[in-house]
Amino acid sequence: MPRKPNYRFERLEREKAKAAKKAAREAAKKERADARKAEAAQAEEAPPPRED
């Protein structure tokens, strides 16, 4: 005998999974942006190479 569908629960589970995936993507994006900013700040601090 097939189980009775619980549409509300299934929809909430899909939305929860989607929100977790989106949060993970945002965190990765923020890490990449922070790394890029740190690299730019480091390059800005270093004096340009001298040409002899």
Buried (B, 14 or more C-beta within 10 A) or exposed (E): EEEEEEEEEEEEEEEEEEEEEEEEEEEEEEEEEEEEEEEEEEEEEEEEEEEE
